[in-house]
Amino acid sequence: MIAALLAITIPGFTSLEHLMKGILDFLHTSVGLPWAWSIVALTILVRICLVPLTVKQIHSMQSLQRHAPEMKEIQKKYKGDRQKLNEELMKFYKENHINPAASCLPLVAQFPVFIALYLTLKHYTHDITGTWLHVVPNISDKGTAHWSGFVLLGVYAGSQVASTYFMGTTMDKTQRNIMMVLPLVFITVVSRFPVGLILYWMTTNLWTVGQGLVTRRLVPKTPAPKLFGSKKEPAKELPAKRSSRAQPATNGASEERKAEDPPKPKPTAPAQPRRVKRKKGGSRR
């Protein structure tokens, strides 16, 4: 329903629908893939095109995770002033080159593809038909039309929760739990979509899960900066630690300086002139 309303209010989606139909026709006719596998191939092509945005998303999530303690301190400091809090957070983002909106770019970029595929499956129901894995009888039917649709819905919900788990590491714990529960709530809405659309979103979620696994293995974790006044290292003890650490350094430097300088010879007293005793008569011995 939401997709249909958007298609009515935004004329540009008609061009996207024709483009989507042309891509699916090419994958089905020229490449020789069945319609269901054409949708899977379309999903993979879309995700490959979104790799640059995905890289930005990963870097943004790492920056947010690295600076999370500092942002929490800002939130505590300006808890009562919402406007001042937003100003300080925007200033902090600008100083540290953080773009919090980058984490949403892949999802926003997929929205036109999702709408175009929905309209294509809706308007070309008699053309885009076929089974998938000999389980789904018709990819143009609704998700609740066959028992296999419920299986796909279960896989969709599980893959959505898994993708949120891997890609939502920087979210607040409460927000992350809500995002993991939302797919279970939206099953009633997604079940009204064609099976081909569920297949597209399920493939997208599985790609995201694989992407999260690869990211965790290849990208090193960035340690969070230590803040003054934390429980591990209180701010009051910091000057004492610095002074105690600085003392051995000066002592060691002085000892090295003493070792390098050669020992100075001790001053000796000048030799006294020898006294000669004189005998009476003026002769010397």
C-alpha positions as CSV (number, residue, x, y, z in Angstrom):
1,M,0.0,0.0,0.0
2,I,2.8,2.4,0.9
3,A,4.7,1.6,-2.3
4,A,1.6,2.1,-4.4
5,L,0.9,5.5,-2.8
6,L,4.5,6.6,-3.4
7,A,4.3,5.4,-7.0
8,I,1.2,7.6,-7.5
9,T,2.6,10.7,-5.9
10,I,6.1,10.4,-7.4
11,P,6.0,10.1,-11.3
12,G,9.8,9.1,-11.4
13,F,9.0,5.6,-10.1
14,T,7.4,4.8,-13.5
15,S,10.7,5.2,-15.2
16,L,12.3,3.1,-12.5
17,E,9.7,0.4,-13.1
18,H,10.5,0.3,-16.8
19,L,14.2,0.1,-16.1
20,M,13.6,-2.7,-13.6
21,K,11.5,-4.6,-16.1
22,G,14.3,-4.2,-18.7
23,I,17.0,-5.6,-16.3
24,L,14.9,-8.6,-15.4
25,D,14.1,-9.3,-19.0
26,F,17.8,-9.2,-19.8
27,L,18.7,-11.6,-17.0
28,H,15.9,-13.9,-17.9
29,T,16.1,-13.8,-21.8
30,S,19.7,-13.0,-22.6
31,V,21.4,-14.7,-19.6
32,G,18.9,-17.5,-19.4
33,L,18.1,-17.4,-15.7
34,P,14.6,-18.3,-14.4
35,W,12.6,-15.4,-13.1
36,A,13.3,-16.2,-9.4
37,W,17.1,-16.5,-9.9
38,S,16.9,-13.3,-12.0
39,I,15.7,-11.5,-8.9
40,V,18.5,-13.1,-6.8
41,A,21.0,-12.0,-9.5
42,L,19.5,-8.5,-9.5
43,T,19.9,-8.3,-5.7
44,I,23.6,-9.3,-6.0
45,L,24.2,-6.7,-8.7
46,V,22.6,-4.0,-6.6
47,R,24.7,-4.9,-3.6
48,I,27.9,-4.8,-5.7
49,C,27.0,-1.3,-6.9
50,L,26.5,-0.3,-3.3
51,V,29.9,-1.4,-2.1
52,P,31.4,2.1,-2.0
53,L,28.4,3.3,0.2
54,T,28.9,0.1,2.3
55,V,32.6,1.0,2.9
56,K,31.5,4.5,4.0
57,Q,28.9,2.9,6.3
58,I,31.6,0.7,8.0
59,H,33.9,3.6,8.5
60,S,31.1,5.7,10.0
61,M,30.2,2.9,12.3
62,Q,33.8,2.5,13.4
63,S,34.1,6.2,14.1
64,L,30.9,6.3,16.1
65,Q,32.1,3.3,18.1
66,R,35.5,4.8,18.7
67,H,34.1,8.1,19.9
68,A,31.1,6.7,21.8
69,P,32.4,7.4,25.3
70,E,33.1,11.0,24.4
71,M,29.6,11.4,22.9
72,K,28.1,9.9,26.1
73,E,29.9,12.5,28.2
74,I,28.5,15.3,26.0
75,Q,25.0,13.8,26.4
76,K,25.4,13.7,30.2
77,K,26.7,17.2,30.3
78,Y,23.9,18.8,28.3
79,K,21.1,16.4,29.3
80,G,18.7,19.1,30.2
81,D,19.3,21.3,27.2
82,R,18.2,19.6,24.0
83,Q,19.2,22.4,21.7
84,K,22.7,22.8,23.2
85,L,23.1,19.1,23.1
86,N,22.5,19.0,19.3
87,E,24.8,21.9,18.7
88,E,27.6,20.3,20.7
89,L,27.1,16.9,19.0
90,M,27.2,18.6,15.5
91,K,30.3,20.4,16.5
92,F,31.9,17.2,17.7
93,Y,31.0,15.4,14.5
94,K,32.5,18.2,12.4
95,E,35.8,18.3,14.5
96,N,36.2,14.5,14.2
97,H,35.1,14.2,10.6
98,I,32.1,11.9,11.5
99,N,29.1,11.5,9.2
100,P,26.3,9.8,11.2
101,A,24.1,9.7,8.2
102,A,26.6,7.5,6.3
103,S,25.4,4.4,8.2
104,C,21.9,4.8,6.5
105,L,23.1,5.3,2.9
106,P,22.9,1.7,1.7
107,L,19.3,1.4,3.1
108,V,18.2,4.6,1.5
109,A,19.8,3.8,-1.8
110,Q,17.9,0.4,-1.9
111,F,14.5,2.0,-1.3
112,P,13.9,3.1,-5.0
113,V,15.0,-0.4,-6.1
114,F,12.5,-2.0,-3.7
115,I,9.6,0.2,-4.9
116,A,10.5,-0.4,-8.6
117,L,10.6,-4.2,-8.1
118,Y,7.3,-4.1,-6.2
119,L,5.6,-2.2,-9.1
120,T,7.2,-4.5,-11.7
121,L,5.9,-7.7,-9.9
122,K,2.5,-6.1,-9.4
123,H,2.0,-4.8,-13.0
124,Y,3.6,-7.8,-14.8
125,T,2.1,-10.6,-12.8
126,H,1.3,-12.7,-15.8
127,D,4.7,-12.2,-17.4
128,I,7.0,-12.7,-14.4
129,T,6.0,-16.2,-13.1
130,G,7.8,-19.4,-12.2
131,T,8.9,-21.5,-9.3
132,W,12.0,-21.2,-7.1
133,L,13.9,-24.3,-5.9
134,H,10.8,-26.4,-6.8
135,V,9.4,-25.1,-3.5
136,V,7.7,-21.8,-4.3
137,P,5.0,-22.4,-6.8
138,N,4.7,-18.8,-8.2
139,I,6.9,-15.8,-7.2
140,S,4.2,-13.4,-8.2
141,D,1.8,-14.7,-5.5
142,K,1.5,-13.2,-2.0
143,G,3.6,-14.6,0.8
144,T,0.6,-16.2,2.5
145,A,-0.7,-18.0,-0.7
146,H,1.4,-21.1,-0.1
147,W,3.1,-22.8,2.8
148,S,6.5,-22.1,1.2
149,G,5.8,-18.4,1.6
150,F,5.7,-18.8,5.4
151,V,9.1,-20.6,5.2
152,L,10.5,-17.6,3.2
153,L,9.0,-15.2,5.8
154,G,10.7,-17.1,8.6
155,V,14.0,-17.0,6.7
156,Y,13.4,-13.3,6.1
157,A,12.8,-12.5,9.8
158,G,15.9,-14.6,10.9
159,S,18.1,-12.9,8.3
160,Q,16.9,-9.5,9.2
161,V,17.6,-10.1,12.9
162,A,21.1,-11.4,12.0
163,S,21.9,-8.5,9.7
164,T,20.9,-6.0,12.5
165,Y,23.1,-7.9,14.9
166,F,26.1,-7.6,12.7
167,M,25.6,-4.1,11.4
168,G,24.1,-2.4,14.4
169,T,27.1,-2.6,16.8
170,T,27.2,1.1,17.4
171,M,23.5,1.4,18.3
172,D,22.3,1.9,21.8
173,K,21.4,-1.4,23.5
174,T,17.7,-0.4,23.7
175,Q,17.6,0.8,20.2
176,R,19.3,-2.3,19.0
177,N,16.8,-4.5,20.7
178,I,14.0,-2.6,19.1
179,M,15.5,-3.0,15.6
180,M,15.9,-6.7,16.2
181,V,12.2,-7.1,17.2
182,L,10.8,-4.9,14.4
183,P,11.1,-7.6,11.7
184,L,8.9,-9.9,13.7
185,V,6.3,-7.1,13.9
186,F,6.6,-6.3,10.2
187,I,6.0,-9.9,9.1
188,T,2.2,-9.2,8.9
189,V,3.0,-6.4,6.4
190,V,5.7,-8.2,4.4
191,S,3.4,-11.2,4.0
192,R,1.2,-9.2,1.7
193,F,4.0,-8.5,-0.7
194,P,4.8,-10.8,-3.7
195,V,7.1,-13.7,-3.0
196,G,9.6,-12.3,-5.4
197,L,9.9,-9.2,-3.3
198,I,10.4,-11.3,-0.1
199,L,13.1,-13.2,-2.0
200,Y,14.8,-9.9,-2.9
201,W,14.9,-8.7,0.7
202,M,15.9,-12.1,2.1
203,T,18.9,-12.2,-0.3
204,T,19.8,-8.6,0.8
205,N,19.8,-9.7,4.4
206,L,21.9,-12.7,3.8
207,W,24.4,-10.6,1.9
208,T,24.5,-8.2,4.9
209,V,25.2,-11.1,7.2
210,G,28.0,-12.4,5.1
211,Q,29.4,-8.8,4.8
212,G,29.3,-8.5,8.6
213,L,31.2,-11.7,9.0
214,V,33.9,-10.6,6.6
215,T,34.1,-7.2,8.2
216,R,34.7,-8.6,11.6
217,R,37.5,-10.8,10.3
218,L,39.3,-8.2,8.1
219,V,38.7,-4.9,9.8
220,P,40.6,-4.5,13.2
221,K,38.6,-3.3,16.2
222,T,39.4,0.3,17.1
223,P,39.9,0.8,20.9
224,A,37.9,3.5,22.5
225,P,39.8,6.5,23.9
226,K,40.3,6.6,27.7
227,L,38.5,9.5,29.4
228,F,39.7,11.3,32.5
229,G,37.6,10.7,35.5
230,S,36.8,7.1,34.6
231,K,36.6,4.3,37.2
232,K,39.8,2.7,35.9
233,E,41.9,5.8,36.1
234,P,40.5,8.7,38.1
235,A,41.4,12.2,37.1
236,K,42.6,13.1,40.6
237,E,45.4,10.5,40.6
238,L,46.6,11.5,37.2
239,P,49.1,14.3,38.3
240,A,50.6,12.0,41.0
241,K,51.1,9.2,38.4
242,R,52.8,11.6,36.0
243,S,55.2,12.9,38.7
244,S,56.0,9.4,39.9
245,R,56.7,8.3,36.3
246,A,58.7,11.4,35.5
247,Q,61.1,10.9,38.5
248,P,62.8,7.7,37.3
249,A,63.3,9.2,33.9
250,T,65.3,12.2,35.3
251,N,67.3,9.9,37.6
252,G,68.1,7.6,34.7
253,A,69.1,10.6,32.6
254,S,71.5,11.9,35.3
255,E,73.1,8.5,35.7
256,E,73.7,8.2,32.0
257,R,75.2,11.7,32.0
258,K,77.5,10.7,34.8
259,A,78.6,7.6,33.0
260,E,79.4,9.5,29.8
261,D,81.6,12.2,31.6
262,P,85.1,11.0,32.4
263,P,86.1,11.2,36.1
264,K,88.0,14.4,36.9
265,P,91.5,13.9,38.6
266,K,91.7,15.0,42.2
267,P,93.8,18.1,42.7
268,T,97.2,17.5,44.3
269,A,99.0,19.9,46.7
270,P,102.0,21.8,45.1
271,A,105.4,20.3,46.0
272,Q,107.2,22.1,48.9
273,P,110.8,23.3,48.2
274,R,113.4,21.2,49.9
275,R,115.1,23.0,52.8
276,V,118.8,22.7,53.0
277,K,120.4,22.9,56.4
278,R,123.5,25.1,56.6
279,K,126.4,24.5,58.9
280,K,128.2,27.0,60.7
281,G,130.9,28.5,58.5
282,G,128.7,28.7,55.4
283,S,129.2,25.2,53.9
284,R,126.2,23.2,52.6
285,R,125.4,19.6,52.7
